[in-house]
Amino acid sequence: MIQDTEHAARSESTLAPQGVGARDRSSRQKRAKQTVPSPRSEGVRGERVRLLLARAISTETSRLSVLDPKDVLYLFLGSRRAMRRIGALWDCDLSLKGNRVYARTREGVFLLPFVRAVREVADLLADPHFVPASQGILVNLRHCKELDLQGRLLGVVAGHQSGSRVFDWITLSKRGLRLLLERLRPPRRARGIPSSSPVSDL
């Protein structure tokens, strides 16, 4: 009796349409793919490394340098309009191209060959320390140590000499000064809300 039942089951499986098993396998494979997260969603692939490829303008070479954005003092266009706002010890009369983006570091001035706009670099870095100083200039607040409000001059430390700081001075536009102050000023507290700082609680 048991043998008859097993034989009937085998005969029923052979009579089943061949497409049914294939559909079942494909549906199971689809469900398995949906449950396994892709490497891109987990951040294993597709993440952009926020470093800058650059070429030193002081040397004629095909070699590229890899710049850490934290080491960049400011980014600027090589246009005359942007250059007039930069007061620096390095030779600002270098033959720079007005439509190209350059990076100033303490090691010198570098061309960024793969970008065409300062805004493009800002979007690439997504770093709140970089603030527009004027049209065509983006300064790194990590290296800004002095601010002349009356003259709208921002002092960027470019090095040290005889124990004193050496500055590159950036003339801020009115909008650049406003954006800088908005970034540096502490947030305003709403009226009627007591301060929650540790000193006030003592």
Contacts in CASP RR format, 6 or more apart in sequence:
PFRMAT RR
TARGET T0000
AUTHOR 0000-0000-0000
METHOD contacts of the structure
MODEL  1
MIQDTEHAARSESTLAPQGVGARDRSSRQKRAKQTVPSPRSEGVRGERVR
LLLARAISTETSRLSVLDPKDVLYLFLGSRRAMRRIGALWDCDLSLKGNR
VYARTREGVFLLPFVRAVREVADLLADPHFVPASQGILVNLRHCKELDLQ
GRLLGVVAGHQSGSRVFDWITLSKRGLRLLLERLRPPRRARGIPSSSPVS
DL
39 45 0 8 1.000
40 46 0 8 1.000
48 124 0 8 1.000
50 69 0 8 1.000
50 124 0 8 1.000
50 125 0 8 1.000
50 126 0 8 1.000
50 127 0 8 1.000
51 66 0 8 1.000
51 67 0 8 1.000
51 68 0 8 1.000
51 69 0 8 1.000
52 66 0 8 1.000
52 67 0 8 1.000
52 68 0 8 1.000
52 69 0 8 1.000
52 72 0 8 1.000
52 103 0 8 1.000
52 112 0 8 1.000
52 121 0 8 1.000
53 64 0 8 1.000
53 65 0 8 1.000
53 66 0 8 1.000
53 67 0 8 1.000
53 112 0 8 1.000
53 113 0 8 1.000
53 114 0 8 1.000
54 64 0 8 1.000
54 65 0 8 1.000
54 66 0 8 1.000
54 67 0 8 1.000
54 103 0 8 1.000
54 110 0 8 1.000
54 111 0 8 1.000
54 112 0 8 1.000
54 113 0 8 1.000
55 61 0 8 1.000
55 63 0 8 1.000
55 64 0 8 1.000
55 65 0 8 1.000
55 110 0 8 1.000
55 111 0 8 1.000
55 113 0 8 1.000
56 65 0 8 1.000
56 107 0 8 1.000
56 108 0 8 1.000
56 109 0 8 1.000
56 110 0 8 1.000
56 111 0 8 1.000
57 94 0 8 1.000
57 96 0 8 1.000
57 102 0 8 1.000
57 109 0 8 1.000
57 110 0 8 1.000
57 111 0 8 1.000
58 108 0 8 1.000
58 109 0 8 1.000
64 113 0 8 1.000
65 110 0 8 1.000
67 103 0 8 1.000
67 105 0 8 1.000
67 110 0 8 1.000
69 125 0 8 1.000
69 127 0 8 1.000
69 130 0 8 1.000
69 140 0 8 1.000
70 140 0 8 1.000
70 142 0 8 1.000
71 105 0 8 1.000
71 106 0 8 1.000
72 103 0 8 1.000
72 104 0 8 1.000
72 105 0 8 1.000
72 140 0 8 1.000
73 104 0 8 1.000
73 105 0 8 1.000
73 106 0 8 1.000
73 139 0 8 1.000
73 140 0 8 1.000
73 143 0 8 1.000
73 156 0 8 1.000
73 157 0 8 1.000
73 158 0 8 1.000
73 168 0 8 1.000
74 103 0 8 1.000
74 104 0 8 1.000
74 133 0 8 1.000
74 137 0 8 1.000
74 138 0 8 1.000
74 139 0 8 1.000
74 140 0 8 1.000
74 143 0 8 1.000
74 156 0 8 1.000
74 168 0 8 1.000
74 170 0 8 1.000
75 101 0 8 1.000
75 102 0 8 1.000
75 103 0 8 1.000
75 104 0 8 1.000
75 112 0 8 1.000
75 118 0 8 1.000
75 121 0 8 1.000
75 130 0 8 1.000
75 137 0 8 1.000
75 138 0 8 1.000
76 82 0 8 1.000
76 83 0 8 1.000
76 86 0 8 1.000
76 101 0 8 1.000
76 102 0 8 1.000
76 104 0 8 1.000
76 118 0 8 1.000
76 136 0 8 1.000
76 137 0 8 1.000
76 138 0 8 1.000
77 98 0 8 1.000
77 99 0 8 1.000
77 100 0 8 1.000
77 101 0 8 1.000
77 102 0 8 1.000
77 118 0 8 1.000
77 136 0 8 1.000
77 137 0 8 1.000
78 96 0 8 1.000
78 97 0 8 1.000
78 98 0 8 1.000
78 99 0 8 1.000
78 100 0 8 1.000
78 101 0 8 1.000
78 102 0 8 1.000
79 98 0 8 1.000
79 99 0 8 1.000
79 136 0 8 1.000
80 98 0 8 1.000
81 135 0 8 1.000
81 136 0 8 1.000
82 134 0 8 1.000
82 135 0 8 1.000
82 136 0 8 1.000
82 137 0 8 1.000
83 92 0 8 1.000
83 96 0 8 1.000
84 171 0 8 1.000
85 133 0 8 1.000
85 134 0 8 1.000
85 137 0 8 1.000
85 170 0 8 1.000
85 171 0 8 1.000
85 172 0 8 1.000
85 173 0 8 1.000
86 92 0 8 1.000
86 137 0 8 1.000
86 168 0 8 1.000
86 169 0 8 1.000
86 170 0 8 1.000
86 171 0 8 1.000
87 168 0 8 1.000
87 169 0 8 1.000
87 170 0 8 1.000
87 171 0 8 1.000
88 104 0 8 1.000
88 158 0 8 1.000
88 168 0 8 1.000
88 169 0 8 1.000
89 158 0 8 1.000
89 166 0 8 1.000
89 168 0 8 1.000
90 104 0 8 1.000
90 108 0 8 1.000
90 109 0 8 1.000
90 168 0 8 1.000
94 109 0 8 1.000
96 102 0 8 1.000
99 116 0 8 1.000
100 111 0 8 1.000
100 112 0 8 1.000
100 113 0 8 1.000
100 116 0 8 1.000
101 111 0 8 1.000
101 112 0 8 1.000
101 115 0 8 1.000
101 116 0 8 1.000
101 117 0 8 1.000
101 118 0 8 1.000
101 120 0 8 1.000
101 121 0 8 1.000
102 109 0 8 1.000
102 110 0 8 1.000
102 111 0 8 1.000
102 112 0 8 1.000
103 109 0 8 1.000
103 110 0 8 1.000
103 112 0 8 1.000
104 110 0 8 1.000
104 158 0 8 1.000
104 168 0 8 1.000
106 158 0 8 1.000
106 159 0 8 1.000
112 121 0 8 1.000
115 121 0 8 1.000
115 124 0 8 1.000
118 132 0 8 1.000
118 136 0 8 1.000
118 137 0 8 1.000
118 138 0 8 1.000
121 138 0 8 1.000
122 130 0 8 1.000
122 132 0 8 1.000
122 138 0 8 1.000
128 183 0 8 1.000
129 140 0 8 1.000
129 141 0 8 1.000
129 142 0 8 1.000
130 138 0 8 1.000
130 139 0 8 1.000
130 140 0 8 1.000
130 141 0 8 1.000
131 138 0 8 1.000
131 139 0 8 1.000
131 141 0 8 1.000
131 176 0 8 1.000
131 179 0 8 1.000
131 180 0 8 1.000
131 183 0 8 1.000
132 138 0 8 1.000
132 139 0 8 1.000
132 175 0 8 1.000
132 176 0 8 1.000
132 179 0 8 1.000
133 139 0 8 1.000
133 154 0 8 1.000
133 170 0 8 1.000
133 171 0 8 1.000
133 172 0 8 1.000
133 173 0 8 1.000
133 176 0 8 1.000
133 180 0 8 1.000
134 170 0 8 1.000
134 171 0 8 1.000
134 172 0 8 1.000
134 173 0 8 1.000
134 175 0 8 1.000
134 176 0 8 1.000
135 173 0 8 1.000
137 170 0 8 1.000
139 154 0 8 1.000
139 156 0 8 1.000
139 170 0 8 1.000
140 156 0 8 1.000
141 183 0 8 1.000
141 184 0 8 1.000
143 156 0 8 1.000
143 157 0 8 1.000
143 158 0 8 1.000
144 154 0 8 1.000
144 155 0 8 1.000
144 156 0 8 1.000
144 157 0 8 1.000
145 155 0 8 1.000
145 156 0 8 1.000
145 157 0 8 1.000
145 165 0 8 1.000
145 167 0 8 1.000
146 153 0 8 1.000
146 154 0 8 1.000
146 155 0 8 1.000
146 167 0 8 1.000
147 153 0 8 1.000
147 154 0 8 1.000
147 155 0 8 1.000
147 180 0 8 1.000
148 154 0 8 1.000
148 155 0 8 1.000
149 177 0 8 1.000
151 171 0 8 1.000
152 171 0 8 1.000
152 172 0 8 1.000
152 173 0 8 1.000
152 174 0 8 1.000
152 177 0 8 1.000
153 169 0 8 1.000
153 170 0 8 1.000
153 171 0 8 1.000
153 172 0 8 1.000
154 169 0 8 1.000
154 170 0 8 1.000
154 171 0 8 1.000
154 172 0 8 1.000
154 180 0 8 1.000
155 167 0 8 1.000
155 168 0 8 1.000
155 169 0 8 1.000
155 170 0 8 1.000
156 167 0 8 1.000
156 168 0 8 1.000
156 169 0 8 1.000
156 170 0 8 1.000
157 165 0 8 1.000
157 166 0 8 1.000
157 167 0 8 1.000
158 166 0 8 1.000
158 167 0 8 1.000
158 168 0 8 1.000
159 165 0 8 1.000
159 166 0 8 1.000
160 166 0 8 1.000
172 180 0 8 1.000
189 195 0 8 1.000
194 200 0 8 1.000
END
